[in-house]
Amino acid sequence: MSKFPLDIVNFNEDLDYELETAITIANAIQHDFIFHKSDQTITQKFKLIHYDNNDGNEFLNDSFEVKNSLSGYFPYMLFVSGNPLEADGWGNLFAHTHSENGVSIITTNNVPDLIIPREKIEAYFVYYFARTLMKLLFIGKYNHDIPSEKGCLFDFMQQKIDILKSMRANAICDHCRREIRKYEKKMSESQFQSIDRLLSKAGAIVRRRAKNIY
């Protein structure tokens, strides 16, 4: 089976090394998805639409237009920002996704040292690789407002610290599993296992910082 590609455009140069480390980790621990950081030529094409304060819907609509103008094959793109993100009346968001257009944006704003220690920020990136993939694969699968007891990948996380609860294996609640099973587009068992590996690795990075984090 061919690998599911996710191209990553980074606007947050302060965490460029940590993002590249997270990409290396994510590609090393599973074989169903391929993560690739876009070069500066591609990144530059999107910088004009990346603002100091981003409205998620505006940015993703604009980024979809730019994506469609690119030469080459870019079915799914994830944008990494360090700026504030809002959408649909909510502020201080972690991320926003337009699944049907294959575009998603995440931000590290108010994350390093507030939610996750900066020296472990790779965990945040690896976690959001997994979460973004699930959002892109299951179009119309929304977050639930009522948080799950153990922490679910699809919790809305109004309390931002709750993100740590789903940085673990099996971080999809029973309700979401039942909903996902009804989708016509299915994930293979191997793909689910790869998502699990990403989530488990994110949790492992948060819990400890070994000399070798692979």
C-alpha positions as a Markdown table, in Angstrom:
| # | Residue | x | y | z |
|---|---|---|---|---|
| 1 | Met | 0.0 | 0.0 | 0.0 |
| 2 | Ser | 1.3 | 3.5 | -0.9 |
| 3 | Lys | 2.0 | 5.8 | 2.0 |
| 4 | Phe | -0.4 | 8.7 | 2.8 |
| 5 | Pro | 1.6 | 11.9 | 2.3 |
| 6 | Leu | 1.4 | 15.0 | 4.5 |
| 7 | Asp | 3.4 | 18.1 | 3.4 |
| 8 | Ile | 4.3 | 20.4 | 6.2 |
| 9 | Val | 4.8 | 24.2 | 5.7 |
| 10 | Asn | 6.5 | 25.8 | 8.7 |
| 11 | Phe | 6.1 | 29.5 | 9.5 |
| 12 | Asn | 7.5 | 29.2 | 13.0 |
| 13 | Glu | 11.3 | 29.4 | 12.4 |
| 14 | Asp | 12.0 | 29.5 | 16.2 |
| 15 | Leu | 10.9 | 25.8 | 16.4 |
| 16 | Asp | 12.2 | 24.7 | 13.0 |
| 17 | Tyr | 14.8 | 22.3 | 14.5 |
| 18 | Glu | 12.2 | 20.8 | 16.8 |
| 19 | Leu | 9.7 | 20.3 | 14.0 |
| 20 | Glu | 12.3 | 18.6 | 11.8 |
| 21 | Thr | 13.2 | 16.3 | 14.7 |
| 22 | Ala | 9.5 | 15.5 | 15.1 |
| 23 | Ile | 9.2 | 14.7 | 11.4 |
| 24 | Thr | 12.2 | 12.4 | 11.6 |
| 25 | Ile | 10.7 | 10.6 | 14.6 |
| 26 | Ala | 7.3 | 10.3 | 13.0 |
| 27 | Asn | 8.7 | 8.8 | 9.8 |
| 28 | Ala | 10.9 | 6.4 | 11.8 |
| 29 | Ile | 8.2 | 4.8 | 14.0 |
| 30 | Gln | 5.6 | 3.9 | 11.4 |
| 31 | His | 5.4 | 3.1 | 7.7 |
| 32 | Asp | 1.9 | 4.1 | 6.6 |
| 33 | Phe | 2.3 | 7.9 | 6.5 |
| 34 | Ile | 5.0 | 10.0 | 5.1 |
| 35 | Phe | 5.7 | 13.4 | 6.6 |
| 36 | His | 7.7 | 15.9 | 4.5 |
| 37 | Lys | 8.7 | 19.5 | 5.3 |
| 38 | Ser | 8.2 | 21.8 | 2.4 |
| 39 | Asp | 11.2 | 23.8 | 1.2 |
| 40 | Gln | 11.4 | 27.6 | 1.2 |
| 41 | Thr | 10.2 | 27.9 | -2.3 |
| 42 | Ile | 6.9 | 26.4 | -1.4 |
| 43 | Thr | 6.7 | 28.1 | 2.1 |
| 44 | Gln | 7.3 | 31.5 | 0.5 |
| 45 | Lys | 4.1 | 31.1 | -1.6 |
| 46 | Phe | 2.0 | 30.9 | 1.6 |
| 47 | Lys | 3.7 | 33.6 | 3.7 |
| 48 | Leu | 1.6 | 36.4 | 2.3 |
| 49 | Ile | -1.6 | 34.9 | 3.7 |
| 50 | His | -0.1 | 34.1 | 7.2 |
| 51 | Tyr | -1.0 | 36.9 | 9.5 |
| 52 | Asp | 0.1 | 38.0 | 13.0 |
| 53 | Asn | -3.4 | 36.9 | 14.1 |
| 54 | Asn | -5.0 | 34.2 | 12.0 |
| 55 | Asp | -8.6 | 33.5 | 11.4 |
| 56 | Gly | -8.6 | 29.7 | 10.7 |
| 57 | Asn | -11.3 | 29.7 | 8.0 |
| 58 | Glu | -9.8 | 32.7 | 6.2 |
| 59 | Phe | -6.3 | 31.2 | 6.2 |
| 60 | Leu | -7.4 | 27.7 | 5.1 |
| 61 | Asn | -9.6 | 29.1 | 2.3 |
| 62 | Asp | -6.7 | 31.2 | 1.0 |
| 63 | Ser | -4.2 | 28.3 | 1.5 |
| 64 | Phe | -6.4 | 26.0 | -0.5 |
| 65 | Glu | -6.3 | 28.4 | -3.4 |
| 66 | Val | -2.5 | 28.7 | -3.2 |
| 67 | Lys | -2.2 | 24.9 | -2.9 |
| 68 | Asn | -4.2 | 24.4 | -6.1 |
| 69 | Ser | -1.9 | 26.7 | -7.9 |
| 70 | Leu | 1.2 | 24.7 | -7.1 |
| 71 | Ser | 3.0 | 22.6 | -9.6 |
| 72 | Gly | 3.3 | 19.0 | -8.4 |
| 73 | Tyr | 1.3 | 16.7 | -6.2 |
| 74 | Phe | 0.2 | 18.2 | -2.8 |
| 75 | Pro | -3.0 | 16.5 | -1.7 |
| 76 | Tyr | -2.7 | 17.2 | 2.0 |
| 77 | Met | -0.9 | 20.1 | 3.7 |
| 78 | Leu | -0.3 | 21.1 | 7.3 |
| 79 | Phe | 0.7 | 24.6 | 8.2 |
| 80 | Val | 2.7 | 25.3 | 11.4 |
| 81 | Ser | 2.3 | 28.7 | 12.9 |
| 82 | Gly | 3.5 | 30.4 | 16.1 |
| 83 | Asn | 0.8 | 33.1 | 16.0 |
| 84 | Pro | -2.7 | 33.3 | 17.7 |
| 85 | Leu | -5.4 | 31.3 | 15.9 |
| 86 | Glu | -9.2 | 31.7 | 16.1 |
| 87 | Ala | -12.1 | 30.3 | 14.2 |
| 88 | Asp | -15.9 | 30.0 | 14.4 |
| 89 | Gly | -16.1 | 32.3 | 17.4 |
| 90 | Trp | -13.4 | 30.5 | 19.4 |
| 91 | Gly | -10.0 | 32.0 | 20.2 |
| 92 | Asn | -6.7 | 30.5 | 21.5 |
| 93 | Leu | -7.2 | 27.4 | 19.4 |
| 94 | Phe | -4.5 | 24.7 | 18.9 |
| 95 | Ala | -5.6 | 24.0 | 15.3 |
| 96 | His | -8.2 | 24.2 | 12.6 |
| 97 | Thr | -8.9 | 21.9 | 9.6 |
| 98 | His | -10.8 | 22.0 | 6.4 |
| 99 | Ser | -10.8 | 18.2 | 5.8 |
| 100 | Glu | -12.6 | 18.4 | 2.4 |
| 101 | Asn | -9.9 | 20.6 | 1.0 |
| 102 | Gly | -6.9 | 18.7 | 2.5 |
| 103 | Val | -5.6 | 21.7 | 4.6 |
| 104 | Ser | -5.0 | 22.2 | 8.3 |
| 105 | Ile | -3.2 | 24.7 | 10.5 |
| 106 | Ile | -1.8 | 24.3 | 13.9 |
| 107 | Thr | -0.1 | 26.8 | 16.2 |
| 108 | Thr | 2.4 | 26.7 | 19.0 |
| 109 | Asn | 1.1 | 30.0 | 20.4 |
| 110 | Asn | 0.8 | 29.6 | 24.2 |
| 111 | Val | 2.0 | 26.0 | 24.1 |
| 112 | Pro | 5.8 | 25.9 | 24.9 |
| 113 | Asp | 6.3 | 26.0 | 28.7 |
| 114 | Leu | 2.6 | 26.7 | 29.3 |
| 115 | Ile | 1.2 | 23.3 | 28.2 |
| 116 | Ile | 4.3 | 21.4 | 27.2 |
| 117 | Pro | 7.9 | 22.2 | 28.2 |
| 118 | Arg | 9.7 | 23.7 | 25.3 |
| 119 | Glu | 12.4 | 21.0 | 25.4 |
| 120 | Lys | 9.7 | 18.4 | 24.8 |
| 121 | Ile | 7.8 | 20.3 | 22.1 |
| 122 | Glu | 8.4 | 17.6 | 19.6 |
| 123 | Ala | 5.6 | 15.7 | 21.4 |
| 124 | Tyr | 3.2 | 18.4 | 20.4 |
| 125 | Phe | 4.2 | 18.1 | 16.7 |
| 126 | Val | 4.1 | 14.3 | 16.7 |
| 127 | Tyr | 0.7 | 14.4 | 18.4 |
| 128 | Tyr | -0.7 | 16.9 | 15.9 |
| 129 | Phe | 0.6 | 14.8 | 13.0 |
| 130 | Ala | -1.7 | 12.0 | 14.2 |
| 131 | Arg | -4.6 | 14.2 | 14.9 |
| 132 | Thr | -4.4 | 16.0 | 11.6 |
| 133 | Leu | -4.3 | 12.7 | 9.7 |
| 134 | Met | -7.5 | 11.6 | 11.4 |
| 135 | Lys | -9.2 | 14.9 | 10.6 |
| 136 | Leu | -8.2 | 14.7 | 7.0 |
| 137 | Leu | -9.1 | 11.0 | 6.6 |
| 138 | Phe | -12.6 | 11.3 | 8.2 |
| 139 | Ile | -14.3 | 14.3 | 6.6 |
| 140 | Gly | -17.1 | 15.5 | 8.8 |
| 141 | Lys | -15.9 | 13.9 | 12.0 |
| 142 | Tyr | -16.2 | 16.7 | 14.5 |
| 143 | Asn | -14.8 | 17.2 | 18.0 |
| 144 | His | -17.1 | 16.5 | 20.9 |
| 145 | Asp | -17.8 | 19.2 | 23.5 |
| 146 | Ile | -18.1 | 16.8 | 26.4 |
| 147 | Pro | -14.6 | 15.6 | 27.3 |
| 148 | Ser | -14.1 | 11.9 | 27.5 |
| 149 | Glu | -13.1 | 10.4 | 30.9 |
| 150 | Lys | -9.6 | 9.2 | 29.8 |
| 151 | Gly | -9.0 | 11.8 | 27.0 |
| 152 | Cys | -9.9 | 11.4 | 23.4 |
| 153 | Leu | -8.2 | 12.6 | 20.2 |
| 154 | Phe | -11.5 | 14.2 | 19.3 |
| 155 | Asp | -12.1 | 16.1 | 22.6 |
| 156 | Phe | -12.6 | 19.8 | 21.9 |
| 157 | Met | -10.2 | 20.6 | 24.8 |
| 158 | Gln | -11.6 | 23.9 | 25.9 |
| 159 | Gln | -9.3 | 23.4 | 28.9 |
| 160 | Lys | -6.0 | 23.4 | 26.9 |
| 161 | Ile | -4.1 | 21.3 | 29.4 |
| 162 | Asp | -6.5 | 18.4 | 28.5 |
| 163 | Ile | -4.4 | 17.8 | 25.4 |
| 164 | Leu | -2.0 | 15.8 | 27.5 |
| 165 | Lys | -4.7 | 13.2 | 28.3 |
| 166 | Ser | -4.9 | 12.0 | 24.7 |
| 167 | Met | -1.1 | 11.8 | 24.2 |
| 168 | Arg | -1.2 | 8.1 | 24.7 |
| 169 | Ala | -2.0 | 4.8 | 22.9 |
| 170 | Asn | -5.7 | 4.0 | 22.3 |
| 171 | Ala | -6.7 | 7.7 | 22.6 |
| 172 | Ile | -9.9 | 7.4 | 20.7 |
| 173 | Cys | -13.0 | 6.9 | 22.8 |
| 174 | Asp | -15.6 | 4.2 | 22.2 |
| 175 | His | -18.2 | 6.7 | 20.9 |
| 176 | Cys | -15.7 | 8.0 | 18.2 |
| 177 | Arg | -14.6 | 4.5 | 17.3 |
| 178 | Arg | -18.2 | 3.5 | 16.6 |
| 179 | Glu | -18.7 | 6.6 | 14.5 |
| 180 | Ile | -15.5 | 6.1 | 12.6 |
| 181 | Arg | -16.5 | 2.5 | 11.8 |
| 182 | Lys | -19.6 | 3.8 | 9.9 |
| 183 | Tyr | -17.5 | 5.8 | 7.4 |
| 184 | Glu | -17.4 | 4.4 | 3.9 |
| 185 | Lys | -13.8 | 5.4 | 3.7 |
| 186 | Lys | -12.0 | 3.0 | 6.1 |
| 187 | Met | -8.6 | 3.0 | 7.6 |
| 188 | Ser | -6.6 | -0.2 | 7.5 |
| 189 | Glu | -5.6 | -1.9 | 10.7 |
| 190 | Ser | -2.0 | -1.0 | 9.9 |
| 191 | Gln | -2.9 | 2.7 | 9.6 |
| 192 | Phe | -4.7 | 2.7 | 13.0 |
| 193 | Gln | -1.6 | 1.1 | 14.5 |
| 194 | Ser | 0.6 | 3.8 | 13.0 |
| 195 | Ile | -1.7 | 6.5 | 14.5 |
| 196 | Asp | -1.4 | 4.7 | 17.8 |
| 197 | Arg | 2.4 | 4.7 | 17.6 |
| 198 | Leu | 2.4 | 8.4 | 16.9 |
| 199 | Leu | 0.2 | 9.1 | 19.9 |
| 200 | Ser | 2.1 | 6.8 | 22.1 |
| 201 | Lys | 5.4 | 8.4 | 21.1 |
| 202 | Ala | 4.0 | 11.9 | 21.9 |
| 203 | Gly | 3.2 | 10.7 | 25.4 |
| 204 | Ala | 6.5 | 9.1 | 25.8 |
| 205 | Ile | 8.4 | 12.3 | 24.9 |
| 206 | Val | 6.3 | 14.3 | 27.4 |
| 207 | Arg | 6.8 | 11.8 | 30.2 |
| 208 | Arg | 10.6 | 11.5 | 29.8 |
| 209 | Arg | 13.5 | 12.9 | 27.9 |
| 210 | Ala | 16.0 | 10.2 | 27.1 |
| 211 | Lys | 19.3 | 10.9 | 25.4 |
| 212 | Asn | 18.0 | 9.0 | 22.4 |
| 213 | Ile | 14.3 | 9.8 | 21.8 |
| 214 | Tyr | 13.7 | 7.4 | 18.9 |
